Amino acid sequence: MERKFRILAIVGIVVAIAIVGLIAAPFFIDVNRFRPEVEVQLTNALGRQVKIGQLHLSLLSGTVRADDLSIADDPSFSRTPFVQAKSLKIGVALLPLIFSRAIHVTGVTLQQPQIELLQSKSGNWNFSTLGGSKSVSEAPAKSENALLAELSVRKLNLRNGRLSVEQVPAQPRVYENVNIEVRNFSATSKFPFTMSAKLPGNGDLKLAGEAGPISATDTALTPLSADIAISHLDIAAFGGPSASLAGLADFAGHVTSDGKRAHATGTMQVAKLKLSPKGHPAARPVEVKYEVTKDLETRTGVLQDATVSVAQAVAHVTGAYHMQDATTILNLKVNGQNMPVDDLEAMLPALGIELPSGSSLKGGMLTVALNSNGPLSQLITTGSFKLTNTKLSGFDLGSKMSGIASLLGNKTGSNTSIQSFSSNFRATPEGIQNHDIDLVVPAMGQVTGDGSISPSNTLNYKMTMKLAAAGSGGSGLLEGVGALTGDIPFSITGTAANPTFSPDLSRMAEDGAKSLTSAKGLGRLMHNGSSGVVNGVESLFGKK
């Protein structure tokens, strides 16, 4: 028994001595003597000037802590630091440190780092030259690439960081609460990583995947494969490609890159979408499924297919884009066949399209074919649409055109039924031009013409109505001016919310004069009598 107590006492003494040694060791190991060497090694490995603060050793935790860290930026981008951190913790192997004064790194943790990512007009990033061939240190026997290749860390953590991303011409975007974890990091092989961050507008971002090996020519071209999940992304706060875009988006996707070409697929649901500066949030959510391939060197991309769905209304988008300096140039085609109008009606406010005040579209189908070309800020869209078997509820076209149609006894009632409505158009930032308009309203007739809508929604249309058969009691225009030409010219002015329909008397006179010179027109006049013309024109103004 006494022997056991003696053994325990010896063990206790050894443990006590070990603990005292661990506590006292930092006072005998001047870890700061390694600071110049660490700065030189990091400077030459990264190709950037690296500064670290006072070093502190804790043998109990096996870490060396630096009070602060600073990594210089590429001087062609900025003179301010690329990375600044309040503290840097480096996990070290204890035995090599104690017995041979050598530092073997097992882990690195950056606390509250601030990182500035900058992209030039040509598409280059300020981190592209990390680990580049040009060193700013005078030390070195080995090349910087060789030093970077030798760098391996079992665990690399970035905690509670702040990431600022600036891409010309967009405003800087700031990501808060950035946390990154990399395991088994090596510059010459693949390594797994995870990332989470709080997005501008309080959205959340999560990435998980693997990257590597680090590109020796451009860090930005490092191969990777990752899953991306974004929730509650505020598109306007995030700084979308256009200031007119707004909405709240949830996104799930996957991206792969071999360092030359990137391929991305994903699905996005957007609520309260707004696509026009004069638009309002859509009442229905939009779903977008896409597949796109991008050439990282030429900065060109191909959109294989994007399916845009609003409930049962589905359109397909294909095409290409090109990044030229700070400008995105698009060449896209949009095709939608027989899309239910009831589903699309809620999207009109998002596009900045106004219907007459108090009205809405009910029923029917819409078919569109569009081409969008040019810089994103000066996009030109051309194409055509056709609307069939729908109803403009809450809008009485007959009463709006009382100076024309009511003279014939034709009425549309409080709802205007539309058999078909088609047009070619050209939309630019300067407004919308409509050509070859063809509108068939069974209760009134066929309307054709051309016109424009200004950016402020002011209307300027020159139209012609071929009236349907008159109802009982009709006389005026069809018996008068219409008898000469068969067509009634009129104009539409005002705004989209409050349009004004007016007879075009100058065109009436011109068309009537032309018709009178023909035998057919003269016959019509003789049959109907000149009083029809007089009575019709008088009725337009409600006076004799």
C-alpha positions as CSV (number, residue, x, y, z in Angstrom):
1,M,0.0,0.0,0.0
2,E,2.8,2.4,0.9
3,R,4.4,1.6,-2.5
4,K,1.2,2.6,-4.3
5,F,1.0,5.8,-2.3
6,R,4.6,6.5,-3.3
7,I,3.9,5.9,-7.0
8,L,0.9,8.2,-6.8
9,A,2.9,10.9,-5.1
10,I,5.6,10.7,-7.8
11,V,3.0,10.8,-10.5
12,G,1.4,13.8,-8.8
13,I,4.7,15.6,-8.5
14,V,5.4,14.9,-12.2
15,V,2.0,16.3,-13.2
16,A,2.5,19.3,-11.0
17,I,5.9,20.0,-12.5
18,A,4.4,19.6,-16.0
19,I,1.6,22.0,-15.2
20,V,4.0,24.5,-13.7
21,G,6.2,24.1,-16.8
22,L,3.3,24.7,-19.2
23,I,2.3,27.8,-17.2
24,A,5.9,29.1,-17.0
25,A,7.0,28.1,-20.5
26,P,5.6,31.2,-22.2
27,F,7.9,33.3,-19.9
28,F,10.9,31.4,-21.2
29,I,9.9,31.0,-24.9
30,D,10.0,34.4,-26.6
31,V,7.4,33.7,-29.3
32,N,7.9,37.2,-30.8
33,R,11.3,36.1,-32.1
34,F,9.3,34.2,-34.8
35,R,7.3,37.3,-35.8
36,P,9.7,38.6,-38.5
37,E,10.0,35.1,-40.0
38,V,6.3,34.6,-40.0
39,E,5.7,37.9,-41.7
40,V,8.3,37.1,-44.3
41,Q,7.0,33.6,-45.0
42,L,3.4,34.9,-45.3
43,T,4.4,37.9,-47.4
44,N,6.2,35.7,-49.9
45,A,3.5,33.0,-49.9
46,L,0.8,35.5,-50.7
47,G,2.8,38.0,-52.8
48,R,1.4,40.8,-50.6
49,Q,2.9,42.7,-47.7
50,V,1.7,41.0,-44.4
51,K,2.0,42.6,-41.0
52,I,1.1,41.0,-37.7
53,G,1.0,42.5,-34.2
54,Q,2.4,41.3,-30.9
55,L,2.5,37.5,-30.5
56,H,1.3,35.7,-27.4
57,L,1.8,32.0,-26.8
58,S,-0.5,29.7,-24.8
59,L,0.8,26.2,-24.4
60,L,-2.3,25.0,-22.6
61,S,-4.4,25.7,-25.8
62,G,-1.5,25.1,-28.2
63,T,-2.0,28.5,-29.9
64,V,-0.1,31.6,-30.9
65,R,-2.2,34.7,-31.0
66,A,-1.4,37.9,-32.9
67,D,-3.0,41.2,-31.8
68,D,-3.8,42.2,-35.3
69,L,-3.3,41.2,-39.0
70,S,-3.0,43.3,-42.1
71,I,-2.6,42.0,-45.7
72,A,-1.9,44.7,-48.4
73,D,-4.1,45.0,-51.5
74,D,-2.9,44.8,-55.1
75,P,-1.5,48.3,-55.6
76,S,-3.2,48.6,-59.0
77,F,-6.6,48.4,-57.1
78,S,-6.1,50.1,-53.7
79,R,-3.5,51.4,-51.2
80,T,-5.7,50.3,-48.3
81,P,-5.4,46.8,-46.9
82,F,-7.1,43.9,-48.6
83,V,-7.6,42.2,-45.3
84,Q,-7.6,43.5,-41.7
85,A,-8.3,41.4,-38.6
86,K,-8.5,42.3,-35.0
87,S,-6.8,39.1,-34.0
88,L,-5.2,36.0,-35.5
89,K,-5.0,32.7,-33.7
90,I,-2.6,30.0,-35.0
91,G,-2.8,26.5,-33.7
92,V,0.7,25.0,-33.4
93,A,2.3,21.6,-32.7
94,L,3.7,21.9,-29.2
95,L,6.7,19.5,-29.3
96,P,8.4,21.0,-32.3
97,L,7.9,24.4,-30.8
98,I,9.3,23.5,-27.4
99,F,12.2,21.3,-28.4
100,S,13.3,22.8,-31.8
101,R,11.7,26.2,-31.7
102,A,9.9,25.4,-35.0
103,I,6.3,26.4,-35.8
104,H,4.1,23.7,-37.4
105,V,0.7,25.2,-38.1
106,T,-2.4,23.0,-37.3
107,G,-5.1,25.7,-37.6
108,V,-5.7,29.4,-38.3
109,T,-8.6,31.5,-37.1
110,L,-9.2,35.1,-38.1
111,Q,-11.4,37.0,-35.7
112,Q,-13.6,39.9,-37.1
113,P,-11.8,40.3,-40.3
114,Q,-12.7,43.1,-42.8
115,I,-12.1,42.0,-46.4
116,E,-12.4,44.3,-49.5
117,L,-13.1,42.5,-52.8
118,L,-12.8,44.8,-55.8
119,Q,-13.4,44.1,-59.5
120,S,-12.1,46.3,-62.3
121,K,-13.9,47.3,-65.5
122,S,-12.0,44.6,-67.3
123,G,-13.3,41.9,-64.9
124,N,-10.1,41.3,-62.9
125,W,-10.4,40.9,-59.1
126,N,-8.0,42.3,-56.6
127,F,-7.5,38.8,-55.1
128,S,-6.5,37.4,-58.5
129,T,-2.8,38.0,-57.9
130,L,-2.7,36.4,-54.4
131,G,0.3,34.1,-54.4
132,G,1.6,35.8,-57.6
133,S,5.1,35.6,-58.8
134,K,6.2,39.0,-57.7
135,S,7.2,39.3,-54.1
136,V,7.4,42.4,-52.0
137,S,9.8,40.9,-49.5
138,E,13.5,40.7,-49.8
139,A,13.8,37.3,-48.0
140,P,13.7,34.2,-49.9
141,A,15.3,31.4,-51.3
142,K,12.2,29.7,-52.6
143,S,9.8,31.1,-55.1
144,E,6.5,32.4,-53.8
145,N,4.5,29.8,-55.7
146,A,6.6,27.1,-54.1
147,L,6.0,28.6,-50.6
148,L,2.3,28.7,-51.3
149,A,2.4,25.2,-52.6
150,E,3.9,24.0,-49.3
151,L,1.3,25.8,-47.3
152,S,-1.2,23.4,-45.7
153,V,-3.5,24.0,-42.8
154,R,-5.7,21.4,-41.1
155,K,-8.4,23.9,-40.3
156,L,-8.8,27.5,-41.5
157,N,-11.6,29.6,-39.9
158,L,-12.9,33.1,-40.5
159,R,-15.2,34.3,-37.7
160,N,-17.8,37.1,-37.7
161,G,-16.2,38.9,-40.6
162,R,-17.3,41.8,-42.8
163,L,-17.0,41.4,-46.6
164,S,-17.4,44.4,-49.0
165,V,-17.8,43.6,-52.7
166,E,-17.5,46.3,-55.3
167,Q,-18.2,45.6,-58.9
168,V,-18.2,48.5,-61.3
169,P,-20.7,50.1,-61.9
170,A,-22.8,48.6,-59.1
171,Q,-22.7,50.1,-55.6
172,P,-20.6,48.2,-53.0
173,R,-22.4,45.4,-51.3
174,V,-21.6,44.6,-47.7
175,Y,-22.0,41.1,-46.2
176,E,-22.1,40.9,-42.4
177,N,-21.5,38.0,-40.0
178,V,-19.4,36.2,-42.5
179,N,-18.2,32.8,-41.3
180,I,-16.0,30.5,-43.4
181,E,-14.5,27.1,-42.5
182,V,-11.9,25.3,-44.7
183,R,-10.7,21.9,-43.7
184,N,-7.4,20.3,-44.8
185,F,-6.4,23.3,-46.9
186,S,-3.7,22.7,-49.4
187,A,-2.9,24.9,-52.4
188,T,-2.2,21.9,-54.6
189,S,-5.3,19.8,-54.0
190,K,-9.1,20.1,-53.4
191,F,-10.3,21.1,-50.0
192,P,-13.9,21.3,-48.6
193,F,-15.4,24.6,-47.4
194,T,-18.5,26.1,-45.9
195,M,-19.6,29.7,-45.8
196,S,-22.5,31.6,-44.3
197,A,-23.2,35.4,-44.3
198,K,-25.9,38.0,-43.8
199,L,-26.7,39.7,-47.1
200,P,-27.6,43.3,-47.7
201,G,-31.3,43.7,-46.8
202,N,-31.1,41.1,-44.1
203,G,-31.0,38.0,-46.4
204,D,-29.1,34.8,-45.6
205,L,-26.5,33.1,-47.7
206,K,-25.1,29.5,-47.3
207,L,-22.5,27.8,-49.5
208,A,-21.0,24.3,-49.1
209,G,-18.7,22.5,-51.5
210,E,-15.0,22.1,-52.4
211,A,-12.4,24.2,-54.2
212,G,-8.9,23.8,-55.5
213,P,-6.2,23.4,-56.4
214,I,-5.4,27.1,-56.3
215,S,-4.8,28.5,-59.8
216,A,-1.2,29.5,-60.1
217,T,-2.0,32.3,-62.7
218,D,-5.3,33.7,-61.3
219,T,-6.8,32.9,-57.9
220,A,-10.2,33.8,-59.2
221,L,-10.0,30.9,-61.7
222,T,-9.6,28.3,-59.0
223,P,-11.9,25.3,-59.8
224,L,-14.8,24.8,-57.4
225,S,-18.1,22.9,-57.0
226,A,-20.6,24.3,-54.5
227,D,-24.3,24.3,-53.5
228,I,-25.8,27.7,-52.9
229,A,-28.8,28.6,-50.8
230,I,-30.2,32.1,-50.4
231,S,-33.2,33.1,-48.4
232,H,-35.1,36.4,-48.2
233,L,-32.8,38.2,-50.6
234,D,-33.9,41.9,-51.0
235,I,-33.0,42.5,-54.7
236,A,-33.1,46.3,-54.4
237,A,-31.0,46.4,-51.3
238,F,-28.6,43.8,-52.7
239,G,-28.0,46.1,-55.7
240,G,-29.3,44.2,-58.7
241,P,-28.2,44.7,-62.3
242,S,-30.7,47.5,-62.7
243,A,-32.0,50.0,-60.2
244,S,-35.6,49.3,-61.5
245,L,-35.4,45.7,-60.1
246,A,-37.0,44.9,-56.7
247,G,-38.4,41.9,-54.9
248,L,-37.8,39.3,-52.2
249,A,-36.1,36.1,-53.5
250,D,-35.4,32.6,-52.3
251,F,-32.8,30.7,-54.3
252,A,-31.3,27.2,-54.4
253,G,-28.7,26.2,-57.0
254,H,-25.4,24.6,-57.9
255,V,-22.3,25.9,-59.6
256,T,-19.2,24.2,-61.0
257,S,-16.1,25.6,-62.5
258,D,-13.0,24.0,-64.0
259,G,-11.2,27.4,-64.0
260,K,-12.1,28.1,-67.6
261,R,-15.9,27.6,-67.8
262,A,-18.5,27.8,-65.1
263,H,-21.9,26.0,-65.3
264,A,-24.8,27.0,-63.0
265,T,-28.3,25.7,-62.5
266,G,-30.9,26.9,-60.0
267,T,-34.4,27.7,-59.0
268,M,-35.5,31.1,-57.7
269,Q,-38.9,32.2,-56.3
270,V,-39.5,35.9,-56.2
271,A,-42.3,37.7,-54.4
272,K,-43.3,41.3,-54.9
273,L,-41.3,41.5,-58.1
274,K,-40.9,44.9,-59.8
275,L,-39.2,45.1,-63.2
276,S,-39.8,48.8,-64.2
277,P,-38.9,52.1,-62.5
278,K,-42.5,53.1,-62.8
279,G,-43.8,49.7,-61.8
280,H,-45.3,48.3,-58.6
281,P,-44.8,45.0,-56.8
282,A,-46.5,42.1,-58.5
283,A,-49.4,40.4,-56.6
284,R,-48.3,36.9,-57.6
285,P,-44.9,35.2,-57.0
286,V,-42.6,34.3,-60.0
287,E,-40.6,31.2,-60.3
288,V,-37.4,31.0,-62.5
289,K,-35.5,27.8,-63.3
290,Y,-32.4,28.4,-65.3
291,E,-29.2,26.8,-66.7
292,V,-26.3,29.0,-67.8
293,T,-22.7,28.5,-68.9
294,K,-20.1,31.2,-68.7
295,D,-16.6,31.5,-70.2
296,L,-14.6,33.0,-67.4
297,E,-11.8,34.3,-69.6
298,T,-13.9,36.0,-72.3
299,R,-16.7,37.0,-69.8
300,T,-19.4,35.7,-72.1
301,G,-22.3,33.4,-71.2
302,V,-25.0,31.3,-72.8
303,L,-28.4,30.9,-71.3
304,Q,-29.5,27.5,-72.4
305,D,-32.9,27.9,-71.0
306,A,-34.8,29.8,-68.3
307,T,-38.3,28.8,-67.5
308,V,-40.3,31.7,-66.1
309,S,-43.6,30.7,-64.4
310,V,-46.4,32.7,-63.0
311,A,-48.9,30.0,-61.8
312,Q,-49.9,28.2,-65.0
313,A,-48.4,30.9,-67.3
314,V,-45.0,29.7,-68.6
315,A,-42.5,31.5,-70.8
316,H,-39.0,30.4,-72.0
317,V,-35.9,32.6,-72.2
318,T,-32.8,31.7,-74.2
319,G,-29.8,33.7,-75.5
320,A,-26.4,35.0,-74.5
321,Y,-24.7,37.9,-72.6
322,H,-21.4,39.5,-72.7
323,M,-19.6,41.6,-70.1
324,Q,-17.8,44.5,-71.8
325,D,-15.9,46.6,-69.3
326,A,-18.6,47.7,-66.7
327,T,-21.5,47.0,-69.1
328,T,-23.6,43.8,-69.5
329,I,-24.8,43.3,-73.1
330,L,-27.8,41.0,-73.7
331,N,-29.1,39.1,-76.6
332,L,-32.2,37.2,-75.4
333,K,-35.3,35.7,-76.9
334,V,-38.6,35.3,-74.9
335,N,-41.3,32.9,-76.1
336,G,-44.6,32.3,-74.3
337,Q,-47.5,30.4,-75.9
338,N,-51.1,30.5,-74.8
339,M,-50.5,31.8,-71.3
340,P,-53.6,32.3,-69.1
341,V,-54.3,36.0,-68.8
342,D,-55.8,35.5,-65.3
343,D,-52.3,34.5,-64.1
344,L,-50.5,37.2,-65.9
345,E,-52.8,40.1,-65.0
346,A,-51.1,40.4,-61.6
347,M,-47.7,40.9,-63.4
348,L,-48.8,44.0,-65.3
349,P,-48.0,46.4,-62.5
350,A,-44.5,44.9,-62.1
351,L,-43.8,45.7,-65.8
352,G,-45.1,49.3,-65.4
353,I,-48.1,48.5,-67.7
354,E,-51.2,50.4,-66.7
355,L,-54.8,49.5,-67.5
356,P,-57.6,52.1,-67.5
357,S,-58.4,53.1,-64.0
358,G,-60.7,50.6,-62.2
359,S,-60.4,47.9,-64.9
360,S,-58.8,44.5,-65.1
361,L,-58.3,41.7,-67.6
362,K,-60.4,38.5,-67.2
363,G,-60.0,35.3,-69.0
364,G,-58.3,34.5,-72.4
365,M,-54.8,33.6,-73.5
366,L,-51.7,35.6,-74.3
367,T,-48.9,34.6,-76.8
368,V,-45.7,36.7,-77.0
369,A,-42.4,36.5,-78.9
370,L,-39.8,39.0,-77.9
371,N,-36.1,39.9,-78.7
372,S,-34.1,42.0,-76.2
373,N,-30.7,43.3,-77.3
374,G,-28.2,45.8,-76.2
375,P,-26.6,47.1,-72.9
376,L,-28.7,46.4,-69.9
377,S,-29.2,50.2,-69.2
378,Q,-30.3,50.9,-72.8
379,L,-32.1,47.6,-73.6
380,I,-34.2,47.5,-76.8
381,T,-37.0,45.0,-76.9
382,T,-38.9,44.2,-80.1
383,G,-41.5,41.6,-80.8
384,S,-45.2,40.9,-81.0
385,F,-48.1,39.8,-78.9
386,K,-51.6,38.4,-79.4
387,L,-54.4,38.4,-76.8
388,T,-57.5,36.3,-77.5
389,N,-61.0,35.9,-76.0
390,T,-60.5,38.1,-73.0
391,K,-62.5,40.8,-71.3
392,L,-61.5,44.3,-70.0
393,S,-63.7,44.2,-66.9
394,G,-64.8,47.5,-65.5
395,F,-64.2,49.5,-68.7
396,D,-67.0,50.6,-71.0
397,L,-65.3,51.3,-74.4
398,G,-68.6,52.3,-75.9
399,S,-69.1,55.2,-73.4
400,K,-65.5,56.3,-73.8
401,M,-66.2,56.5,-77.6
402,S,-69.7,57.9,-77.2
403,G,-69.0,60.5,-79.9
404,I,-68.4,57.6,-82.4
405,A,-70.0,54.3,-81.5
406,S,-73.1,55.4,-79.7
407,L,-74.4,57.2,-82.8
408,L,-74.9,53.7,-84.2
409,G,-76.6,52.3,-81.2
410,N,-73.6,50.0,-80.4
411,K,-72.9,49.4,-76.7
412,T,-70.2,47.4,-74.9
413,G,-71.7,47.7,-71.4
414,S,-69.6,48.0,-68.3
415,N,-67.2,45.3,-69.6
416,T,-65.5,45.3,-73.0
417,S,-65.2,41.8,-74.6
418,I,-62.2,41.5,-76.8
419,Q,-62.2,38.8,-79.4
420,S,-58.5,39.4,-80.3
421,F,-55.9,42.1,-79.8
422,S,-52.4,41.9,-81.5
423,S,-49.6,44.3,-82.2
424,N,-45.9,44.5,-83.1
425,F,-43.9,46.8,-80.8
426,R,-40.6,48.3,-80.0
427,A,-39.7,49.2,-76.4
428,T,-36.8,51.4,-75.4
429,P,-36.0,53.6,-72.4
430,E,-37.6,56.4,-74.5
431,G,-41.0,54.7,-74.6
432,I,-43.0,52.1,-76.5
433,Q,-43.9,52.2,-80.2
434,N,-46.8,50.0,-81.4
435,H,-47.3,49.1,-85.0
436,D,-49.9,47.1,-86.9
437,I,-52.4,47.2,-84.0
438,D,-55.4,45.0,-84.7
439,L,-58.2,45.0,-82.1
440,V,-61.5,43.2,-82.6
441,V,-64.4,44.2,-80.2
442,P,-67.5,42.2,-81.4
443,A,-69.9,44.8,-80.0
444,M,-68.3,47.7,-82.0
445,G,-66.0,46.5,-84.8
446,Q,-62.4,46.3,-85.7
447,V,-59.8,48.9,-84.7
448,T,-56.4,49.2,-86.4
449,G,-53.6,51.8,-86.2
450,D,-50.3,52.8,-84.7
451,G,-49.1,54.8,-81.8
452,S,-46.8,55.3,-78.8
453,I,-46.6,55.3,-75.0
454,S,-44.1,57.7,-73.4
455,P,-42.1,56.9,-70.3
456,S,-44.7,58.8,-68.3
457,N,-47.5,56.7,-69.8
458,T,-48.8,59.4,-72.1
459,L,-50.7,58.0,-75.1
460,N,-50.5,59.2,-78.7
461,Y,-52.3,56.8,-81.1
462,K,-53.9,57.3,-84.5
463,M,-56.6,54.7,-85.0
464,T,-59.3,53.7,-87.4
465,M,-62.5,51.8,-86.6
466,K,-64.4,49.7,-89.0
467,L,-67.7,49.7,-87.4
468,A,-69.8,46.6,-86.8
469,A,-73.4,46.5,-88.0
470,A,-75.4,49.3,-86.3
471,G,-77.9,48.6,-83.6
472,S,-81.4,49.9,-83.7
473,G,-81.8,53.6,-83.9
474,G,-78.3,54.3,-85.2
475,S,-77.9,56.9,-87.9
476,G,-75.1,59.5,-87.9
477,L,-71.7,58.5,-88.8
478,L,-72.2,55.2,-90.5
479,E,-74.9,56.9,-92.7
480,G,-72.7,60.0,-93.2
481,V,-68.9,59.9,-93.0
482,G,-68.8,56.1,-92.7
483,A,-70.9,55.9,-95.8
484,L,-68.2,57.6,-97.7
485,T,-65.1,55.6,-96.4
486,G,-66.5,52.7,-94.4
487,D,-63.9,53.7,-91.7
488,I,-64.0,56.1,-88.7
489,P,-60.6,57.7,-87.8
490,F,-60.0,58.7,-84.2
491,S,-57.1,59.4,-81.8
492,I,-56.3,58.2,-78.3
493,T,-54.5,60.6,-76.0
494,G,-54.3,61.1,-72.2
495,T,-52.8,58.4,-70.1
496,A,-53.0,54.7,-69.9
497,A,-55.0,55.0,-66.7
498,N,-57.3,57.6,-68.1
499,P,-57.4,57.4,-71.9
500,T,-59.3,60.0,-74.1
501,F,-60.9,59.0,-77.4
502,S,-61.5,61.8,-79.9
503,P,-62.8,61.8,-83.5
504,D,-60.0,62.8,-85.9
505,L,-61.8,65.4,-88.0
506,S,-58.9,66.3,-90.2
507,R,-58.5,62.6,-91.2
508,M,-62.3,62.4,-91.6
509,A,-62.3,65.3,-94.0
510,E,-59.3,63.9,-95.9
511,D,-60.6,60.4,-96.2
512,G,-64.1,61.8,-97.1
513,A,-62.7,64.0,-99.8
514,K,-60.7,61.1,-101.3
515,S,-63.8,58.9,-101.2
516,L,-65.9,61.5,-102.9
517,T,-63.6,61.4,-105.9
518,S,-64.4,57.8,-106.5
519,A,-67.6,56.5,-108.1
520,K,-68.2,54.1,-105.2
521,G,-68.0,56.9,-102.7
522,L,-70.3,59.2,-104.7
523,G,-72.8,56.4,-104.9
524,R,-72.7,55.9,-101.1
525,L,-73.3,59.6,-100.6
526,M,-76.3,59.7,-103.0
527,H,-77.7,56.6,-101.3
528,N,-77.4,57.9,-97.7
529,G,-77.9,61.6,-98.3
530,S,-75.6,64.5,-97.3
531,S,-77.7,65.0,-94.2
532,G,-76.0,61.9,-92.7
533,V,-72.6,63.6,-92.8
534,V,-74.0,66.8,-91.2
535,N,-76.0,65.0,-88.6
536,G,-73.1,62.7,-87.7
537,V,-70.5,65.5,-87.3
538,E,-73.0,67.6,-85.3
539,S,-73.6,64.6,-83.0
540,L,-69.9,64.3,-82.3
541,F,-70.0,67.6,-80.5
542,G,-73.6,67.4,-79.1
543,K,-74.8,70.6,-80.9
544,K,-76.3,71.9,-84.1
